[in-house]
């Protein structure tokens, strides 16, 4: 598969890194010498210095033989023009563009097949904000991913001292809770990610990813010793797109919201756009301000400014002063392994949210959705099983499934199956697979070779 990526920022760089590690033919284009130099030093991809919206540059990149063009520069206009040129120069099967301006994203006519012909429009900040909203619905969760229109959920929790499941093997949990529609898909322990088997035991400090049906999330919380309380009070630091979007959505849900912003002009603009939110001019790293605004009574502190370092510092301060849960918006790959270990409850990455959407179009087979898990160590892939597939009409225990991968759920019409060894996959089932990064090429091969590819 040949993929042209335009834009070598955090999103483009990391998509290129991931796809090249899976032996895809990747060409990375950027007009910044510094970004191209970084890519040449760190990645095994072809790098081209130039503007990806120029016909000559796209021709040099081999647009005639590309299967996917991914335009993810910081300019909406450059990304749209790149997709337009790609479509006019060659019949590229899939075109993906990063577009953030609502004036563009709200106009399906411009972006549709008859004009720009963009197959997927991604807004990383919007994806990250929606993820935060999902997390606020399940206090204590560090990750939530939805499949099958929300009917199936993957929820990640930290196993704390005193938890009922600590020290128990998965086999024991199945025996003591035979009727619960729950499957533990992965265990993150230190720097190791495990796709567990029945003999594996859960330990204190593990991050456990649980697959369950929508209505059983509260039961999972109880088993893991998590409180089912609702988020009622929220404080937001930063007024960019994410902060404003979150404030508006939380207002609609009837939550008590306060926003802290240093810029007086932005505060005035924000006050006009919001109805019940309290807008405070100030610095979210000001301890006296947080104490004055009763930070110790806040259920969730959301640090979502465009300054990642400020987000980390303000969320740590809020946590120390008594905020029940703190969330930080972080994009840089180098920060991700340490952010949660130093006290931030939840890290949300616009980049990871965008990468998951893009991979849906890169993965072969009848793939419906892809989500990045545990940083980028694993993926959850939702696909449709076809009648011609070798995996249908056989008990799961008899399938030769790639090591490091597991079937997490099967959706059959309105029925949701959290499978066991004796369950089978039928044609037209929606199947959700969880796989370690090293197993993904084998899973993709299975989806390509064993499943009919269209």
C-alpha positions in Angstrom: 0.0 0.0 0.0 1.3 3.4 -1.0 0.4 6.3 1.3 1.2 10.0 0.7 1.1 12.1 3.9 1.2 15.9 3.6 2.3 17.6 6.8 5.0 16.3 9.1 3.7 17.8 12.3 2.7 15.6 15.3 -0.1 13.9 13.5 1.6 13.4 10.1 4.9 12.3 11.7 3.2 9.7 13.9 1.0 8.3 11.2 4.1 7.9 9.0 6.0 6.2 11.9 3.1 3.8 12.5 2.5 2.9 8.9 6.2 2.5 8.0 6.6 0.1 11.0 3.9 -2.0 9.3 6.0 -2.0 6.0 3.7 0.4 4.2 5.2 2.5 1.4 5.0 6.0 2.9 6.0 9.3 1.3 6.0 12.3 3.7 5.8 15.9 2.4 6.4 19.1 4.3 7.6 22.6 3.5 9.6 22.9 6.7 13.2 21.9 6.4 13.4 21.2 10.2 10.4 18.8 10.1 11.7 17.0 7.1 15.1 16.6 8.7 13.5 15.2 11.8 11.6 12.7 9.7 14.7 11.7 7.8 16.6 11.0 11.0 13.8 9.1 12.8 11.7 7.4 10.2 12.2 4.8 7.4 10.1 6.8 4.9 10.7 8.8 1.7 10.7 12.5 2.6 10.1 15.4 0.1 10.6 19.1 1.0 7.9 21.2 -0.6 4.3 22.3 -0.5 2.0 19.3 -0.7 -0.6 21.4 -2.5 1.6 21.9 -5.5 1.0 19.6 -8.5 4.7 19.1 -9.2 5.4 18.0 -5.7 2.5 15.5 -5.7 3.8 14.2 -9.1 7.3 13.8 -7.6 5.7 11.8 -4.7 4.1 9.4 -7.2 0.5 10.5 -6.9 -0.5 8.3 -9.9 0.1 5.1 -7.9 -1.0 6.3 -4.4 -3.9 4.5 -2.7 -4.4 7.1 0.0 -3.6 10.8 0.4 -3.6 12.1 4.0 -3.4 16.0 4.2 -2.8 17.0 7.8 -0.9 20.3 7.8 -1.9 23.1 10.1 -3.7 24.9 7.2 -7.2 23.9 6.3 -6.9 25.5 2.9 -3.6 23.7 2.0 -5.2 20.3 3.0 -8.3 20.9 0.9 -6.3 22.1 -2.1 -4.0 19.0 -1.8 -7.0 16.7 -1.9 -8.4 18.6 -4.9 -5.1 18.4 -6.8 -4.8 14.7 -5.9 -8.2 14.1 -7.3 -7.6 16.0 -10.5 -4.1 14.6 -11.2 -5.0 11.0 -10.3 -7.8 8.7 -9.2 -6.6 8.3 -5.7 -9.1 5.9 -4.0 -9.1 7.6 -0.6 -8.5 11.3 0.4 -8.3 12.4 4.0 -8.0 16.0 5.2 -7.6 17.7 8.6 -10.1 20.6 8.6 -10.9 22.5 11.8 -12.8 25.7 10.7 -16.5 25.2 11.3 -17.3 27.3 8.2 -15.7 24.4 6.1 -16.7 21.4 8.2 -20.3 22.5 8.2 -20.5 22.6 4.4 -20.9 19.1 3.0 -21.4 20.4 -0.5 -17.9 21.8 -0.8 -16.2 18.7 0.8 -18.4 16.1 -0.9 -17.7 13.8 -3.9 -18.9 16.3 -6.5 -16.3 19.0 -5.5 -13.3 18.3 -3.3 -14.1 14.6 -3.0 -12.8 14.2 0.5 -13.6 10.8 2.0 -12.8 11.7 5.6 -12.6 15.1 7.3 -10.9 15.0 10.7 -10.9 17.6 13.4 -8.4 16.3 16.1 -9.5 18.9 18.7 -13.2 18.0 18.2 -12.4 14.3 18.5 -10.4 15.0 21.8 -13.3 17.1 23.2 -15.8 14.4 22.5 -13.6 11.9 24.2 -13.5 14.1 27.3 -17.3 14.3 27.4 -17.5 10.5 27.3 -15.0 10.2 30.1 -16.9 12.6 32.3 -19.9 10.3 32.1 -18.0 7.5 33.8 -16.1 8.9 36.8 -12.9 6.9 37.4 -12.5 5.8 33.8 -9.2 6.6 32.1 -10.3 5.6 28.6 -13.6 5.0 26.9 -14.1 3.8 23.3 -17.4 3.2 21.8 -18.3 0.6 19.0 -21.5 -0.3 17.2 -23.1 3.1 17.7 -22.3 3.0 21.4 -23.9 -0.4 22.1 -20.4 -1.8 23.0 -18.0 0.1 25.2 -14.4 -0.4 26.1 -13.7 1.2 29.5 -10.3 1.4 31.1 -9.9 1.6 34.9 -6.9 1.7 37.3 -7.0 -1.1 39.8 -6.5 0.5 43.2 -5.6 -1.1 46.6 -8.6 -2.8 48.1 -10.2 -3.5 44.8 -12.2 -6.8 44.7 -10.4 -7.9 41.5 -6.9 -7.4 42.8 -5.0 -10.7 42.9 -7.7 -12.6 41.1 -7.2 -14.6 38.0 -9.5 -14.0 35.0 -10.7 -17.6 35.2 -11.8 -17.0 38.8 -13.8 -13.9 37.8 -15.5 -15.8 35.0 -16.5 -18.5 37.5 -17.8 -16.1 40.2 -19.6 -13.8 37.7 -20.8 -16.1 35.0 -23.7 -14.0 33.9 -21.9 -10.7 33.6 -21.4 -9.6 30.0 -17.8 -8.5 30.5 -14.4 -9.4 28.9 -11.1 -8.1 30.0 -9.4 -7.2 26.7 -6.0 -5.9 27.9 -4.0 -5.3 31.0 -1.4 -2.5 31.1 1.3 -3.2 33.7 4.2 -0.8 33.9 5.6 -0.6 30.4 4.0 -3.9 29.3 0.7 -4.4 27.6 -0.9 -7.8 28.0 -3.7 -9.5 26.0 -4.6 -11.7 29.0 -5.6 -15.4 29.2 -7.6 -17.2 31.9 -4.6 -17.9 34.1 -3.4 -14.3 34.2 -4.1 -12.4 37.4 -5.0 -8.8 37.9 -2.6 -6.7 40.1 -2.9 -3.4 42.0 -1.7 -0.7 39.7 -2.9 -2.4 36.6 -4.8 -0.4 34.0 -7.5 -2.9 33.0 -9.5 -2.5 29.7 -12.9 -4.0 30.0 -15.3 -4.7 27.1 -19.0 -4.6 28.0 -22.4 -3.6 26.8 -23.6 -0.1 27.3 -26.0 -0.7 30.2 -23.5 -2.8 32.2 -20.8 -0.1 32.7 -22.1 0.6 36.2 -21.8 -3.1 37.2 -18.2 -3.1 36.0 -17.5 0.0 38.1 -18.9 -1.8 41.2 -16.8 -4.9 40.6 -13.7 -2.8 40.3 -14.6 -0.8 43.4 -15.2 2.4 41.5 -17.8 4.9 42.6 -20.8 5.5 40.3 -21.2 9.1 41.2 -22.0 11.7 38.6 -19.8 14.6 37.5 -21.6 17.8 38.6 -19.0 20.6 38.9 -16.3 21.2 36.2 -13.6 23.8 35.9 -12.0 24.4 32.5 -8.6 26.0 31.9 -8.1 27.5 28.5 -10.6 29.0 26.0 -9.5 27.6 22.6 -11.8 25.5 20.4 -11.8 22.6 22.9 -12.5 24.8 26.0 -15.4 26.6 24.3 -16.9 23.4 22.9 -16.7 21.6 26.2 -18.3 24.6 28.1 -21.2 24.7 25.7 -21.8 20.9 25.8 -21.5 20.8 29.6 -24.0 23.7 29.9 -26.5 21.7 27.8 -26.1 18.9 30.3 -26.9 21.1 33.2 -23.5 21.0 34.9 -22.0 23.8 36.9 -19.1 25.1 34.9 -16.3 27.7 35.5 -13.8 28.7 32.9 -10.4 30.3 33.6 -8.7 32.4 30.9 -5.9 34.9 31.1 -6.8 36.9 28.0 -9.4 39.7 28.8 -10.7 39.9 25.2 -11.2 36.1 25.0 -13.1 36.3 28.4 -15.5 38.9 27.0 -16.1 36.9 23.8 -16.6 33.8 25.9 -19.1 35.4 28.2 -21.2 36.4 25.2 -21.3 32.9 23.9 -22.1 31.1 27.1 -25.3 31.4 29.2 -24.6 29.9 32.7 -20.9 29.4 32.7 -18.9 31.5 35.1 -15.9 33.1 33.2 -12.9 34.1 35.3 -10.0 36.1 34.0 -6.8 34.8 35.5 -4.0 32.2 35.5 -5.0 28.6 36.2 -1.6 28.1 37.7 -2.3 30.7 40.4 -2.8 28.8 43.6 -4.7 31.6 45.3 -7.2 31.8 42.4 -7.9 28.1 42.5 -8.4 28.1 46.3 -10.7 31.2 46.1 -12.8 29.3 43.5 -13.1 26.2 45.7 -11.0 23.9 43.6 -11.4 21.2 46.3 -15.1 21.0 45.5 -14.6 20.5 41.8 -15.4 17.0 40.4 -13.3 17.5 37.2 -10.6 20.0 36.2 -10.0 20.1 32.5 -6.7 21.7 31.3 -7.3 22.1 27.6 -5.3 25.1 26.5 -3.0 25.0 23.5 0.0 25.0 25.8 0.7 21.4 26.8 3.2 22.2 29.5 0.8 24.6 31.1 -1.9 21.9 30.9 0.2 19.5 32.8 1.3 21.9 35.5 -2.1 23.4 36.1 -3.7 20.0 36.3 -1.1 18.8 38.8 -1.7 21.9 40.9 -5.4 21.4 40.8 -5.0 17.8 41.9 -2.8 18.8 44.8 -5.3 21.4 45.9 -8.2 18.9 46.0 -9.8 18.5 42.6 -11.3 15.0 42.4 -10.2 14.2 38.8 -7.9 16.1 36.5 -7.7 15.9 32.7 -4.9 17.3 30.6 -4.8 17.8 26.8 -1.4 16.6 25.6 -0.2 16.0 22.1 3.6 15.4 22.2 4.6 11.8 22.0 7.5 12.3 24.4 5.2 13.4 27.2 2.7 10.5 27.0 4.6 7.8 29.0 5.1 10.0 32.0 2.0 12.2 32.3 -0.3 9.8 34.1 2.6 8.5 36.3 3.2 11.9 37.8 -0.4 12.5 39.0 -2.6 13.5 36.0 -5.6 11.2 36.1 -6.4 11.3 32.4 -4.4 12.4 29.4 -6.3 13.1 26.2 -4.4 13.4 22.9 -6.0 15.1 19.8 -3.3 13.3 17.8 -4.2 9.8 18.9 -7.9 10.6 18.4 -7.1 11.6 14.8 -4.9 8.7 14.1 -7.6 6.2 15.0 -10.0 7.8 12.5 -7.4 7.7 9.8 -6.4 4.1 10.4 -10.0 3.1 9.6 -9.3 3.9 6.0 -5.8 2.3 6.0 -6.7 -1.1 7.5 -7.7 -3.6 4.8 -11.0 -5.5 5.0 -14.5 -4.4 5.9 -13.3 -2.2 8.6 -15.9 0.1 10.3 -13.7 1.8 13.0 -10.3 1.7 14.6 -9.2 3.0 18.0 -5.7 3.5 19.4 -5.2 2.0 22.8 -2.6 2.4 25.5 -0.8 5.2 23.7 -0.2 3.4 20.4 0.7 0.0 21.7 -2.6 -1.7 20.6 -5.6 -1.2 18.4 -9.3 -2.1 18.6 -10.6 -2.9 15.1 -14.3 -3.2 14.3 -15.2 -5.0 11.1 -17.9 -7.0 9.3 -17.5 -10.7 8.9 -18.4 -12.0 5.5 -19.7 -15.3 4.4 -16.5 -16.1 2.6 -14.4 -15.8 5.7 -12.7 -18.7 7.4 -13.6 -17.3 10.8 -17.3 -17.7 10.5 -19.4 -20.7 11.7 -16.6 -22.0 13.9 -16.2 -21.9 17.7 -13.7 -19.2 18.7 -11.6 -21.8 20.6 -11.0 -23.6 17.3 -9.8 -20.5 15.4 -6.1 -20.0 14.7 -6.1 -16.4 15.8 -2.8 -14.3 15.8 -1.0 -14.3 19.1 -1.5 -11.0 20.9 -5.1 -10.6 19.6 -8.5 -11.4 21.0 -12.1 -11.1 19.9 -13.7 -8.7 22.4 -17.3 -8.5 21.2 -19.7 -9.6 18.5 -22.8 -7.6 17.5 -25.5 -9.6 15.8 -28.4 -7.4 14.9 -29.7 -6.1 18.2 -27.9 -8.9 20.2 -24.5 -8.1 21.8 -22.3 -11.1 22.6 -19.3 -10.9 24.8 -17.8 -14.1 23.5 -16.4 -17.2 25.1 -14.6 -20.1 23.5 -17.7 -21.9 22.5 -19.3 -18.9 20.7 -19.1 -18.5 16.9 -19.0 -15.6 14.5 -21.7 -15.6 11.8 -21.7 -13.9 8.4 -22.6 -10.2 8.7 -21.7 -10.0 12.4 -19.9 -6.9 13.5 -16.7 -8.1 15.2 -14.5 -6.1 17.5 -10.9 -7.3 17.8 -8.2 -6.1 20.2 -4.6 -6.6 19.1 -1.1 -5.6 20.2 0.9 -3.5 17.8 3.1 -6.5 16.8 0.0 -8.6 16.0 -1.6 -5.9 13.8 0.1 -6.9 10.5 -1.1 -10.5 11.0 -4.6 -9.4 11.9 -4.7 -7.1 8.8 -3.5 -10.0 6.7 -6.3 -12.1 8.1 -8.8 -9.4 7.2 -7.3 -9.2 3.7 -6.8 -12.9 2.9 -9.5 -14.6 4.8 -12.1 -11.9 4.5 -13.4 -10.8 1.1 -11.8 -7.5 0.4 -13.7 -5.0 -1.7 
